[in-house]
Amino acid sequence: MASPIARGRENALIGELRTVFATGRTRDLAWRIAQLRGIERLCDEREREIAEALAKDLGRSAFEAWIADVASTKAEAQYARKHVRKWMRRQRVGLPLSQRPARAWVQYDPLGVVLLIGPWNYPFYLSLGPLVAAVAAGNCAVVKPSELAPATSALLARLLPQYLDPEAIQVVEGDGVTTQALLAQGFDHALFTGGTEVGKKIMAGAAPTLTPVTLELGGKSPVVVAADADIDVAARRIVWVKLINSGQTCIAPDYVVAEQSIADELVGKIVENLNLFRAREQIKSQPIVNSRQFERLAGLVSSTTGSVVAGGGVDQATLRMEPTVILNPAADDAVMAEEIFGPILPVVTVASLDAAIGYINAKPKPLALYLFTESPELARSIIDAVPSGGAVVNHVAMHCLVAQLPFGGVSASGMGAYHGRWGFEAMSHRRAVLAKRSNPDPKMFYPPYSRLAVKLMRKIL
């Protein structure tokens, strides 16, 4: 349920934040660095509590909580802290002769008050990663965590005021109704991470107030495995990332497209690594976030026309599912039509890489493209042929952890990007400034225009 602050105080809340922003204190470099240091300290000092909340919400181990949520958040904040001074500098630009004498520059102004809407699958990292960008750019912010991760949401509501400026950064808990009520108040920017269908609702909710949006969505991120790939490495890396958070990751490998000549070997090694990586686990199945997601995933397995070559077992009582590999499901299977977002990995064999490209491009543009090949030329040709939000060669999902790279989707997989400088710029207004002198002030530029003045202006301008 939405909290009272969300249901009854939206107007007062955004008004309070605008008052704080108007004081100018969030523009100061020292304020920005203090907030970024606060996020770093939060990660260091409260790791155990964060891990406990993630275990309650998602059944995640302490190690996965650290590597997927805590370490990644701290790295984002640390990188921004070390570079924000440089990012804030004015960028001088040259001028055409017709505008001289003058000076011109681009300056990065804070947008004002921004809304950050987090998802349930990485509820700490994907709530605070956008917050890093927001405070680095000097904004006030409202953080709206996902109600589907209630323990983490409550943790953020309790801890953020202890580590960050509580007057400039506030947490609002609640459901989708809360989110729409907040959007209706009109923010200077909204960043949402989640599914495509909810993303459409966010965009629609932002439209009446013309709130600009960054949408980090999802889609079916494919893996292309070429015949010349290192099959051992490909199988290990695909399986490792697929198993993280039970496959409930927006940039998880959704399905594999393999050249026919190496498909059997690849599938065998994928299954081998599934068993190896889970060998020490007493329970071989993985937790699913809730019954709705569990039933959807179980339906994908039960309805497939492909061959289940590993896993397939489900336990409704505990909402757990075995990591599952499906070989050659039909293109119109539900498992190939919608984003999986769970521990199911279809593998499709194709006669050629051209066929692989055609297969992928028949679907909406994905958030990420992964390809395994030993040929840099082949990698570049596939990247150029298959549109996607981002791409990784010979690994999976690692681009998300590189702060120097923009992270975002394209078309149905999202709009806009953030991380590092890209997040700073997404949360800033790139403001053009032209500073002219009072003199010289040639009269020829003012009416009435003589024939000579017009002739000269045509040459100068």
DAJOQUI-V216125 format. One record per pair of residues at least 24 apart in sequence whose ideal C-beta (glycine too) atoms are under 7 Angstrom apart, sorted by the first residue. I is the first residue (numbers start at 1). GAP is how many residues later the second one is. D is the distance in whole Angstrom. If there is no record, write none. Layout:
BEGIN
I & GAP & D
I & GAP & D
END
This chain:
BEGIN
1 & 174 & 7
2 & 172 & 3
2 & 173 & 6
2 & 175 & 6
2 & 176 & 4
3 & 169 & 7
3 & 170 & 5
3 & 171 & 5
5 & 167 & 6
6 & 166 & 5
6 & 168 & 4
6 & 172 & 4
6 & 175 & 6
6 & 176 & 7
7 & 174 & 7
10 & 171 & 5
10 & 172 & 6
10 & 175 & 5
11 & 174 & 6
13 & 157 & 7
14 & 99 & 6
14 & 171 & 5
17 & 96 & 5
17 & 123 & 4
17 & 151 & 7
17 & 153 & 7
18 & 94 & 7
18 & 95 & 6
20 & 120 & 6
20 & 147 & 5
20 & 148 & 5
21 & 91 & 5
21 & 92 & 6
21 & 119 & 5
26 & 84 & 6
26 & 112 & 5
26 & 113 & 6
26 & 114 & 6
26 & 142 & 6
27 & 83 & 6
27 & 111 & 5
29 & 56 & 6
29 & 59 & 6
32 & 52 & 6
32 & 103 & 6
32 & 104 & 6
32 & 106 & 6
33 & 48 & 6
33 & 51 & 7
35 & 100 & 4
35 & 129 & 5
35 & 130 & 6
36 & 41 & 5
36 & 44 & 5
36 & 45 & 4
36 & 96 & 7
36 & 99 & 6
36 & 100 & 6
37 & 44 & 6
38 & 125 & 4
38 & 126 & 5
39 & 34 & 7
39 & 38 & 4
39 & 89 & 6
39 & 93 & 6
39 & 124 & 7
40 & 34 & 5
40 & 37 & 5
40 & 38 & 6
41 & 122 & 6
42 & 117 & 6
42 & 121 & 4
43 & 27 & 5
43 & 30 & 6
43 & 31 & 4
46 & 113 & 6
49 & 106 & 6
50 & 74 & 6
50 & 105 & 7
53 & 98 & 4
53 & 99 & 4
53 & 102 & 5
54 & 70 & 7
54 & 98 & 6
56 & 95 & 4
57 & 66 & 7
57 & 92 & 4
57 & 93 & 7
57 & 94 & 5
57 & 95 & 5
58 & 187 & 7
58 & 229 & 7
58 & 231 & 6
59 & 228 & 3
60 & 185 & 6
64 & 180 & 6
64 & 181 & 7
68 & 54 & 6
68 & 57 & 7
68 & 176 & 6
68 & 177 & 6
69 & 53 & 6
69 & 55 & 4
69 & 56 & 4
70 & 54 & 7
72 & 53 & 5
72 & 329 & 6
73 & 51 & 6
73 & 52 & 5
73 & 55 & 5
73 & 56 & 6
75 & 328 & 7
76 & 53 & 5
76 & 56 & 5
76 & 327 & 6
76 & 343 & 7
77 & 55 & 5
79 & 324 & 4
79 & 341 & 6
80 & 52 & 5
80 & 56 & 4
83 & 338 & 7
84 & 52 & 5
84 & 340 & 7
87 & 334 & 6
87 & 337 & 5
98 & 362 & 5
98 & 363 & 5
101 & 336 & 5
102 & 332 & 6
102 & 333 & 6
102 & 334 & 5
102 & 335 & 7
103 & 332 & 5
104 & 329 & 7
104 & 330 & 5
105 & 328 & 5
106 & 324 & 6
106 & 325 & 7
106 & 326 & 6
107 & 324 & 5
107 & 326 & 6
108 & 317 & 7
108 & 320 & 4
108 & 322 & 6
109 & 319 & 6
109 & 320 & 5
109 & 322 & 5
110 & 27 & 5
110 & 28 & 4
110 & 29 & 5
110 & 318 & 6
111 & 28 & 6
111 & 77 & 4
111 & 78 & 5
111 & 316 & 6
111 & 317 & 7
111 & 318 & 6
112 & 27 & 6
112 & 76 & 4
113 & 26 & 7
113 & 27 & 5
113 & 74 & 6
113 & 75 & 6
114 & 25 & 5
114 & 27 & 5
114 & 73 & 6
114 & 74 & 6
114 & 75 & 4
114 & 76 & 7
114 & 77 & 7
114 & 313 & 6
115 & 27 & 5
115 & 29 & 7
115 & 67 & 6
115 & 68 & 7
115 & 72 & 4
115 & 75 & 4
116 & 25 & 6
116 & 26 & 7
116 & 27 & 5
116 & 28 & 7
116 & 75 & 5
117 & 27 & 5
117 & 62 & 6
117 & 73 & 7
117 & 74 & 7
117 & 75 & 4
117 & 85 & 7
118 & 25 & 7
118 & 26 & 7
118 & 27 & 5
118 & 28 & 5
118 & 75 & 6
119 & 27 & 5
119 & 74 & 5
119 & 75 & 5
120 & 26 & 4
120 & 28 & 4
120 & 29 & 4
120 & 169 & 6
121 & 124 & 6
121 & 127 & 5
121 & 128 & 6
123 & 26 & 4
123 & 29 & 4
123 & 30 & 7
124 & 28 & 6
126 & 67 & 5
127 & 29 & 6
130 & 61 & 5
130 & 288 & 6
132 & 291 & 7
133 & 285 & 5
133 & 290 & 3
133 & 291 & 6
133 & 293 & 6
133 & 294 & 5
134 & 293 & 5
136 & 287 & 7
136 & 288 & 5
137 & 287 & 5
137 & 290 & 4
137 & 291 & 4
139 & 288 & 6
140 & 28 & 5
140 & 29 & 7
141 & 28 & 5
142 & 28 & 6
142 & 30 & 6
142 & 40 & 7
143 & 26 & 7
143 & 28 & 5
144 & 28 & 5
144 & 34 & 7
144 & 35 & 6
144 & 38 & 6
145 & 26 & 7
145 & 28 & 7
147 & 27 & 6
147 & 28 & 5
148 & 141 & 7
148 & 142 & 7
180 & 25 & 5
183 & 28 & 7
184 & 25 & 7
186 & 25 & 6
187 & 24 & 5
189 & 238 & 6
192 & 24 & 7
196 & 216 & 6
214 & 201 & 7
214 & 202 & 3
214 & 204 & 6
214 & 212 & 6
215 & 199 & 5
215 & 200 & 5
215 & 201 & 7
216 & 192 & 6
216 & 193 & 7
216 & 198 & 5
217 & 150 & 7
217 & 192 & 5
217 & 195 & 7
217 & 196 & 5
217 & 197 & 4
218 & 32 & 4
218 & 121 & 5
218 & 149 & 6
218 & 195 & 6
219 & 120 & 6
219 & 145 & 6
219 & 146 & 7
219 & 147 & 4
219 & 148 & 5
219 & 193 & 6
219 & 194 & 4
220 & 34 & 4
220 & 35 & 6
220 & 119 & 6
220 & 143 & 6
220 & 146 & 6
221 & 30 & 6
221 & 31 & 7
221 & 32 & 6
221 & 33 & 5
221 & 145 & 5
221 & 146 & 5
221 & 147 & 4
221 & 148 & 7
221 & 149 & 7
222 & 32 & 6
222 & 33 & 6
222 & 35 & 6
222 & 138 & 5
222 & 144 & 6
222 & 147 & 6
223 & 30 & 5
223 & 33 & 5
223 & 34 & 7
223 & 147 & 4
223 & 173 & 7
224 & 33 & 5
224 & 132 & 5
224 & 147 & 4
224 & 158 & 6
225 & 31 & 6
225 & 33 & 4
225 & 34 & 7
225 & 37 & 7
225 & 41 & 6
225 & 147 & 5
226 & 33 & 6
226 & 127 & 6
226 & 146 & 6
226 & 147 & 4
226 & 152 & 6
227 & 32 & 4
227 & 34 & 5
227 & 35 & 5
228 & 145 & 6
228 & 146 & 5
228 & 147 & 6
229 & 143 & 4
229 & 144 & 5
229 & 145 & 7
230 & 144 & 7
231 & 31 & 6
231 & 34 & 5
231 & 35 & 5
231 & 38 & 6
232 & 37 & 6
234 & 32 & 7
234 & 138 & 4
235 & 31 & 6
235 & 34 & 4
235 & 35 & 5
235 & 38 & 5
236 & 37 & 5
237 & 158 & 5
237 & 159 & 5
238 & 32 & 6
238 & 158 & 6
239 & 31 & 6
239 & 34 & 4
239 & 35 & 6
239 & 38 & 6
240 & 37 & 7
241 & 155 & 4
241 & 156 & 5
242 & 101 & 7
242 & 103 & 6
243 & 34 & 6
243 & 80 & 6
243 & 100 & 7
246 & 40 & 4
246 & 41 & 6
246 & 42 & 6
246 & 96 & 6
246 & 97 & 5
247 & 93 & 7
247 & 94 & 7
247 & 95 & 5
247 & 96 & 4
247 & 97 & 7
248 & 41 & 6
248 & 93 & 6
248 & 94 & 6
250 & 117 & 6
251 & 116 & 6
251 & 117 & 5
251 & 146 & 5
251 & 149 & 6
252 & 145 & 7
253 & 92 & 7
253 & 117 & 6
253 & 143 & 5
254 & 85 & 6
254 & 86 & 5
255 & 81 & 7
255 & 90 & 7
255 & 91 & 4
255 & 93 & 6
256 & 89 & 7
256 & 91 & 5
256 & 92 & 7
257 & 91 & 5
257 & 93 & 6
257 & 99 & 4
257 & 102 & 6
257 & 103 & 7
258 & 89 & 6
258 & 91 & 6
259 & 91 & 7
259 & 94 & 7
260 & 89 & 5
260 & 90 & 7
260 & 91 & 6
263 & 84 & 7
263 & 86 & 4
267 & 42 & 6
267 & 58 & 7
267 & 60 & 6
267 & 80 & 6
270 & 55 & 6
271 & 38 & 6
271 & 39 & 4
271 & 54 & 6
274 & 36 & 6
274 & 49 & 5
284 & 38 & 6
285 & 28 & 7
285 & 30 & 6
285 & 35 & 4
285 & 36 & 6
285 & 37 & 5
286 & 34 & 6
286 & 35 & 6
286 & 37 & 6
286 & 57 & 5
287 & 32 & 6
287 & 33 & 6
288 & 31 & 5
288 & 32 & 7
288 & 33 & 6
288 & 54 & 6
291 & 28 & 6
293 & 49 & 7
294 & 25 & 5
294 & 27 & 7
297 & 24 & 6
297 & 45 & 4
297 & 47 & 6
299 & 35 & 7
300 & 34 & 5
300 & 35 & 4
300 & 40 & 7
300 & 44 & 6
301 & 43 & 6
303 & 31 & 6
304 & 25 & 5
304 & 29 & 5
304 & 31 & 5
305 & 24 & 6
305 & 25 & 4
305 & 28 & 6
306 & 27 & 7
306 & 40 & 6
353 & 29 & 7
357 & 25 & 7
357 & 28 & 5
357 & 29 & 6
360 & 26 & 5
361 & 25 & 6
364 & 47 & 7
364 & 48 & 4
365 & 45 & 5
365 & 46 & 4
365 & 47 & 6
365 & 48 & 6
366 & 47 & 6
367 & 42 & 5
367 & 46 & 4
367 & 47 & 7
368 & 24 & 7
368 & 29 & 7
370 & 26 & 5
389 & 24 & 5
389 & 25 & 6
END
